[in-house]
Amino acid sequence: MANRHLARSVVLQTLFEWDTTNAPDTEAADILTRNITEFGGEDSDQAFMEDLLQGVLAKRADLDLVIEKAAPDWPIQKIAPVDRNILRIGLFELLFADRAQVPAKVAINEAIELAKIFGGESSGRFVNGVLGAVYKEMGEPGKDETGKKPKAVRREDLPIEHLAGAIVYALHEGQYYLALVHDVFGHWTLSKGKMEPNEDLEEGTKRAIKKEMGVDITIEAKVGENEYVASHPEKGKFRKHVTYFLGRSEYEPLKLEEGKGGLDDVRWFRLQDILDLNFYDDMLPIVTAAVQKLLDQAPVSR
């Protein structure tokens, strides 16, 4: 069975792009098709995603009205685009989906999980508050339903996929610059790629950076690792383990890989400018460690 959480993530990405680019509703299906190809996997539940997307678009006016009533201090256009579209998905499933297929609690919990993964620090609480208020107004359907929970799979027992990435830097006119990629959910992050079987991590990193950013790098040091759980419609849950290196490049124009789903920009930043960027929480220790290594090197003007 295709993973419905992944399916909702793909629909969220589609709605986010449709919303932030002011695309007409007629283009949303094309955006979804592209995102399914990039992220959905070969056995994705395309019918579920298409129905969810079209349902949200068809009921958008009603959904937005419910959001405004449940969160009167937040006009719909003042809500962050990610949060706004998570609420649209959650409310559509809560109000209009077949409850036998999507129980109310599932609709709320899935929306909260999307908010924790793709939103800001307070997104989970905000989405929980809005959907919780609507749920209470509905009379809390399914509140007393109980059932056996599936046996939890230990994280360490999940299969693992290895990736590698780099904090790419260059020295230009006496200053250090970092090259970062930007994703469609509004975060600046580090370039990375999946390793080929038996591929050396450093060589794989060079290949991945060249492909995604268009620059050659020289690996200087390992700066950290992180790991997170992802889902695949065929394989189920698995761990993604990413090793990050500090890599030096020439200060030259960056070119984002064509057709790279999920990313929409790549850019150089001076060290002092990265403090104001929106990073994922698990990226901050990696970036901080790399910056410290640079600052420990020969002094440059700042």
N, C-alpha and C positions, 0 to 999 in steps of 0.2 A: 504494500500500500504506500502510496506517495506520502511524504511527510507534509502534513498540513501547516505546521509552523513555518517551514521553509516556503511553502506556497504563499502564506500570508506576507512573509518578508518580501517576496518578489512583487506582490501586489502593492505593498507599501512603497517600494522603490518606484514602481510605475506611477502611483498617485503623486508621489513627491515630485518626480520629474514633470509630470503633467501640470501640477499645481504651480511650481516655481518658474516654469517656462511659459505659463499662460497658454498652453497648447489647447486647441479645441478638443471637445470630447471625442470627435471622430478620429483623432490621432492616438487616443489612449490605447486602443487595441494594438496598434503597430508598436508602440512603446513596450507593451506587455510581451508581444511576440519576441522582440529583441531581448528583453530581460529573461524570458524563459529559456531562450537559446543559450544565454550567457550563464545563468545561475540555476535554472530549473532542473537540470539533469535529464537523462534520456527517458526516465519513467515518471516525469513530473505529472501532477494531476492538473493538466491544462484546463479541463472543463471546470474544475473548482475555481481556479484562478480567474478564468474568463467570467464566470457567473458572479464571483465576488466583486470584481472590478466593475462590471456593468451594473450590478446592484447598487454599489456605492454611488456611481455616477447618476443613476436614475433617481435615487433618493437623496441626492446631495442637499437640496434645499431643505427637506425635512430634517435631515441629520444636523445640518448647521443650525437650524432653529432650536433643536433640542440641546445642542452644545451651548448656545447662547443663554438658554434658560437655566441650564445646570451650572454654568459658570458665568454669571452676569457681570463679573468684574473683568472678563476677558472677551472683548469683541473678537469675532471669528478671525479677522485679518491680523489681530495682534498676537494670536497664538502662534508659536513656532511652527513652521510648515510640517516638520516631522510629527509633532504632537497632534496637530490639526488632523492629519490624515490617519494617524493611528486611532484617534477618536472616531473618525468616520467609519473605519473598518470595524472597530469594536462595537459601536452603536448599531451599525447595520446588522451585524450578527446577533446582537442582543435583542433588537427590536423586530427584525424581519426574517431572519434565517429560520430554517426548520429546527425547532428545539430538540427534536429527536436526533438530529445530526450534530447540532452545536448547542449543547446545554448552556444556560445563561452563565454559569460559573466558568465554563470553558471560554466563552467569548470574552469575559472580563480578564481572566488570567492570561490568555493569549495576548491581549492588547497590552497588558502591563509588562509582559516579557518583551514585546517589541519595543516598548518605551525604554526599558532598562538597557537594551542592546543598542538601539539607534538614537535615542534621545539624549537630553542633557541630564545633569545631576538630579534635577527635581522632576523629570518627566514622568517617572514611574508613579510618584505620589500624586501628581496632577491628574494623570489618566485614571488612576485608581479612584480619586475623589470624584471626578465627573461621572464615570461609569457606575460607581457605587451609589451616587445620588439618584441616578436614573433607575438603577436596579431596585432601590427602596421604593421609588414611586410606582414601580411595576408590581409591588407586593412581594418582592424577593422570591420569584418562582424557582423551584428546585432547591430551596434552601436546605430542606431536610433530607434530600436524596443522599443516599450513601452507596458505596460500592467498593469493591476490592481495588486497591491501587496496584498497578503493575509492579512487579518486583524491580527494585532499583538496581541499576547496573553500576558497579563501582567505576569511578573515573579511570583508575589505573588499568581496568580490564578492557577499556575501549581501544579499538585499533588506532594507530597513530599515523599521521601524514607529516612529512618533514618539509618545511619551507625555510627559506633564508632571505634576508633583506639587508639593507644598509642605510646608515646615516651618511648620505653623500655630502661631502663638503668640498669647497674650493677656496683658494686664497686669491682675492682680487683687490687690487689697489690698497693693499695693507689691511684688508679686513677679511674675516671668515664669513662665508656664505653657506647655508644649508639648502639642499634641493629637496623639496617635499611634494607629495602628491595630495590632491584634494578629492574626497569622495562625494557622492551625490547626497549624502546625509549631512553635509556641512562641516566635516572634520578634515583637518590636515593630518597626514600620517606618513609613514615611511614606505618606500617602495620595497616590494618583496615578490617572491615567486616560488612556485612549487619545484622541488628538486626532482630530477630524473633518477631512475633506479641506479644505485651505486655511484651517483655523481658526487664528486668532491664538493663540500659545502662552499668553499671560497670560489671555486670555478663556477658553480651553479649560481652564486650570488652575482658574479660579474655578468653572466649571461642574462639573468633576470633583470638587472638594472639597465643593461644595454637595451633590452627589449622594451621595457616599460618607460624609461626616461630618455633613451637615445644617447647616453653618454658612456664612455669607458671609465672604469674606476680601478684604482690600485688599493687592494685590501691592506689596511694597516694594523687593525686590532679587532678582537672580538669585544663587544661592549655589553652583551646581555642576551637573554632568552625570555620568551614568554610562551604561554600555551593556553588554548581555549578550546571549548567543545563546539563543534559544528554538526550540522545534519545534512545528510544526503538522501534523496528520495528512494534510492535503491539500497544503499549501504547502511542507512540509519545514522546514529550518532557516532562520531569519531573525534579524536583529538588532533588539533593542528598545533604542531610544535615549531616555533619560529626562532631561528638563530640570527642575531643581528651583528653586523660588523661595521666598523668605521672605514669608510672608503673615500679616497681622495680622487677628485676629478679636476679637469680644467674648467675654468669658468667660461662656459660656452652655452649657446642656446639649447634649451631643453625641448624635447619633442615627445608628447604623450603618445603612447602606443595607440594606433588607430583601432577603433572598434573595441576598446577596452571598457567593458561594462563596469559600472560602479565608480569609475573615476572620471572627473571632468576637467581637471586642471593640473598643471605641474609648474613649479615656480621656484626661483632662488629667493632666499630671505637672509638678510643680515642677522647675526646672532642676537642683537638687541631687539630685533623685531619679532622674534618667535615667541616672546613672552606673552604677546597679545593674541596668539592664535588658539583656535579651538582644537585641542588634541583629545583623543580617547585616553581615559585614565591609565590604561595599561601601557600606553606609549610614553607617558611622561618620565618614568624612571629610565627608560632606554635612551630617550633624547637627552635627559639630564646627564647621564653617564658619558655620553658622547661629547656633549658640550664641555664637560669638565676636562676630558682628555685634551680637547683643543686648547682650552685656556691654560693647561699645564705646559703646553708647548711654548716655543719662542713667542714672546709678546708681540701682538700686533695692535694697530690703532683701532679704537672702538668708538 
